[in-house]
Amino acid sequence: MKIETKRLILRKLEETDAERMFLLDSNPEVMKYIGVPVLTELHESLNVIRMIRNQYDENGTGRLAVIEKESGLLIGWSGLKLLAEETNGYKNVLDLGYRYLPESWGKGYAMEAARASLDLGFIEMKADVIYAYAHCENEGSNHILTKLGFEKTSEFEEPDGICNWYELKREKYIP
């Protein structure tokens, strides 16, 4: 699977992405609102990639590497995954998520890749609704989700704090 936008390529994560993924997941600024500790060893990123690749096989979907066309570098990940474990009372639903290196923030990449992911979910996968959540203090992610058309429907508590729960129904999605 490969999705191209004006400035980005979204593709399945590969083991060769481990070094760039480690830059992402070992950065305290990136991981601030995620609720999991920063990674400290490169092999941990390889394990994350293997877990995501397993999701592609088991669930037919998973987060995708986001490659900046201009540089050819992995700048983060984005995409849909199946929430196999219950989150805020929901299970086996599609969840939009994303994570980017700080040098890529504020350039519109998250919006661009998220729109491509939503197109995949609503048009190709025929989803009726896609969910997302973000820590209530993560202003950037909450802003992006609202701008994409997601509606906040509730809040729930995670170990690292309160999260906003969002949903976007197919009939309200504007490609």
C-alpha positions in Angstrom: 0.0 0.0 0.0 1.3 3.4 -1.0 -0.7 6.7 -0.8 0.7 9.9 -2.3 -0.3 13.4 -1.5 1.2 16.6 -2.8 4.2 16.6 -0.4 4.1 13.1 1.3 4.2 9.4 0.7 2.3 7.2 3.2 3.5 3.6 3.1 3.7 0.5 5.3 6.4 0.7 8.0 9.5 -1.3 7.2 12.2 -2.6 9.6 14.6 -0.2 7.8 12.6 2.7 9.3 13.8 1.8 12.9 16.4 4.5 13.2 14.0 7.3 12.2 11.2 5.8 14.4 13.7 5.8 17.3 14.3 9.5 16.8 10.5 10.0 17.1 9.8 7.7 20.0 12.9 8.7 22.1 12.0 12.4 21.9 10.4 13.6 25.2 8.7 16.4 23.4 7.0 14.0 20.9 6.0 11.6 23.7 4.8 14.2 26.2 1.1 13.4 25.8 1.3 9.7 24.7 1.2 8.0 28.1 4.1 5.7 27.4 7.8 6.2 28.3 10.3 7.4 25.8 12.2 4.6 24.1 15.9 4.3 25.1 17.1 1.5 22.8 17.0 1.2 19.0 15.7 -2.4 19.2 12.6 -1.1 20.9 11.7 0.8 17.7 12.2 -2.3 15.7 9.7 -4.1 18.1 7.2 -1.3 17.5 7.5 -1.6 13.8 7.1 -5.4 14.0 4.0 -5.0 16.1 2.5 -2.5 13.6 3.4 -4.8 10.6 1.5 -7.6 12.5 -1.5 -5.3 12.7 -1.5 -5.0 8.9 -1.8 -8.7 8.6 -4.3 -9.3 11.4 -6.5 -6.3 10.9 -5.9 -5.2 7.4 -4.8 -1.7 8.5 -2.3 0.0 10.7 -0.3 3.2 11.1 1.7 4.2 8.0 5.2 5.7 7.6 5.0 9.4 6.5 7.8 10.2 4.1 8.5 13.7 3.1 8.9 13.6 -0.7 11.4 16.5 -0.8 13.9 14.9 1.6 12.9 11.2 1.3 13.0 11.0 5.1 10.5 9.5 7.5 9.1 12.4 9.4 6.5 10.5 11.4 3.6 8.2 11.1 -0.2 8.6 10.5 -3.1 6.5 9.7 -5.9 4.2 10.9 -5.6 1.3 13.2 -8.2 -1.0 14.6 -8.6 -0.5 18.4 -8.5 -4.2 19.3 -8.4 -3.3 23.1 -11.3 -1.3 24.6 -10.7 2.4 24.8 -13.3 4.7 26.3 -15.9 1.9 26.0 -15.1 1.3 22.2 -13.5 -1.8 20.7 -12.9 -3.0 17.2 -13.4 0.5 15.7 -11.1 2.5 13.5 -8.9 5.1 15.2 -7.0 7.9 13.5 -3.6 8.7 14.9 -0.4 10.4 14.1 3.0 11.4 15.5 5.7 13.6 13.9 9.2 14.8 14.6 9.2 18.4 16.0 11.0 19.8 12.9 7.9 18.8 10.9 5.4 20.5 13.2 3.5 23.5 11.9 4.0 22.7 8.2 0.5 21.1 7.6 1.9 17.6 7.2 -0.4 16.2 9.9 -3.5 17.6 8.2 -2.3 16.4 4.7 -1.6 12.8 5.9 -4.7 12.7 8.1 -6.9 13.6 5.1 -5.3 10.9 3.0 -6.0 8.4 5.9 -9.6 9.5 6.2 -10.1 9.1 2.4 -8.7 5.6 2.8 -11.1 4.9 5.7 -14.3 6.4 4.3 -13.9 5.8 0.6 -11.8 2.6 0.3 -12.6 0.8 3.5 -16.3 2.1 3.6 -16.2 3.0 7.3 -19.3 4.7 8.7 -17.4 6.4 11.5 -13.8 7.0 12.5 -12.7 7.8 16.0 -9.7 9.6 17.4 -8.5 10.8 20.8 -6.0 13.2 22.2 -4.8 14.3 25.6 -6.8 17.3 26.7 -3.7 19.4 27.1 -2.3 18.5 23.6 -3.6 21.7 21.9 -2.0 20.8 18.5 -3.7 17.4 18.2 -7.0 18.7 19.4 -6.9 21.6 16.9 -6.0 19.2 14.0 -8.9 16.9 14.9 -11.4 19.7 15.1 -10.1 21.2 11.9 -10.6 17.8 10.2 -14.3 17.9 11.2 -14.1 15.5 14.2 -16.6 16.3 17.0 -15.7 15.8 20.6 -18.2 13.5 22.1 -16.7 12.7 25.5 -13.7 12.7 27.8 -12.1 9.8 29.5 -9.3 9.1 31.9 -6.0 7.5 30.9 -3.1 6.9 33.3 -1.4 10.1 32.0 -4.5 12.3 32.3 -7.8 13.2 30.7 -8.3 12.6 27.0 -10.8 14.0 24.6 -12.7 11.4 22.5 -13.7 12.4 19.0 -15.8 10.9 16.2 -16.3 11.7 12.5 -19.2 10.2 10.7 -18.9 9.5 7.0 -21.8 11.8 6.1 -20.0 14.7 7.8 -16.7 14.1 6.2 -15.7 16.5 3.5 -12.8 15.1 1.4 
